[in-house]
Amino acid sequence: MVLDVRSLVPGQSNALIGKTSKSKKKKATSSLLGDAPSDQDSVSITGQASQISQLIDQMKAQPALDPDRVSPVKDKLSKGQYKIKYQQVADKMLDFESSYYGY
């Protein structure tokens, strides 16, 4: 769908947005695609977007959990030796809330 925003006027009804004549749609589509309209879509990715995509793929390849950090906690839990530091948990929760809401 092509939306021609050049003809919008401040205060114009939202009901008119997106409604263009067929000739305007064809003209806008052909101007976006060049002189020869095509039935195939194409995507051009910038260098920065390509780097971000590579980083995302690298992150997906990594395990979700770090076994070196998880296994000691599992051992302590199974032996009943895991001690919860209530004050530290409360402080971390308050730090998160204050950074999230900005107070």
C-alpha positions in Angstrom: 0.0 0.0 0.0 1.4 3.4 -0.9 0.5 6.3 1.3 1.0 9.7 -0.4 1.6 12.1 2.6 2.6 15.1 0.5 -1.1 16.0 -0.1 -2.1 15.8 3.6 -3.2 19.1 5.2 -3.1 19.7 9.0 -6.5 19.0 10.4 -7.5 16.6 7.6 -9.7 13.7 8.5 -8.0 10.4 9.2 -10.7 8.7 7.1 -9.0 10.2 4.0 -5.5 9.0 4.8 -4.4 6.1 2.6 -7.2 6.7 -0.1 -5.6 7.7 -3.3 -6.7 7.3 -6.9 -5.4 4.4 -8.9 -3.3 6.8 -11.1 -1.6 8.2 -8.1 -0.9 4.7 -6.7 0.6 3.7 -10.1 2.6 6.8 -10.4 4.0 6.5 -6.8 4.8 2.9 -7.3 6.6 3.4 -10.6 8.6 6.3 -9.1 9.8 4.2 -6.3 10.8 1.3 -8.5 12.2 3.4 -11.3 10.8 3.5 -14.9 10.2 -0.3 -15.1 7.7 -1.6 -12.5 8.6 -5.1 -11.2 6.6 -7.8 -9.5 9.4 -8.7 -7.2 10.3 -7.0 -4.0 13.8 -6.1 -3.1 15.6 -5.1 0.1 18.8 -3.1 0.4 20.6 -3.5 3.7 23.1 -0.9 4.9 26.5 -1.8 6.3 25.4 -1.1 9.9 22.3 -3.2 9.5 24.4 -6.0 8.2 26.7 -5.8 11.2 23.7 -5.8 13.6 22.3 -8.9 11.8 25.7 -10.6 12.2 25.8 -9.7 15.9 22.3 -11.1 16.4 23.3 -14.3 14.7 26.3 -14.6 17.0 24.2 -14.0 20.1 21.7 -16.7 19.0 24.6 -19.2 18.6 25.6 -18.7 22.2 24.0 -20.8 25.0 21.2 -19.0 26.9 22.8 -19.9 30.2 26.4 -19.8 31.4 27.0 -23.3 32.8 30.0 -22.1 34.9 27.6 -19.8 36.8 24.6 -22.1 37.0 26.2 -25.3 38.2 27.4 -24.0 41.6 24.0 -22.6 42.3 22.4 -25.9 41.3 24.7 -27.8 43.6 24.0 -25.6 46.6 20.3 -25.8 46.0 20.3 -29.6 45.8 22.3 -29.8 49.1 20.1 -27.2 50.8 23.1 -24.9 51.3 21.9 -22.0 49.1 21.4 -18.9 51.3 19.3 -16.0 50.0 20.7 -12.6 50.7 17.4 -10.8 51.2 18.9 -7.3 51.6 20.9 -7.7 48.4 17.9 -8.9 46.5 15.8 -5.9 47.7 18.5 -3.4 46.9 18.8 -4.8 43.3 15.0 -4.6 42.9 15.0 -1.0 44.1 17.9 -0.1 41.8 16.2 -1.6 38.8 12.9 0.2 39.6 14.7 3.5 40.1 16.6 3.2 36.9 13.6 2.1 35.0 11.2 4.8 36.2 13.9 7.4 36.7 13.5 8.3 40.3 
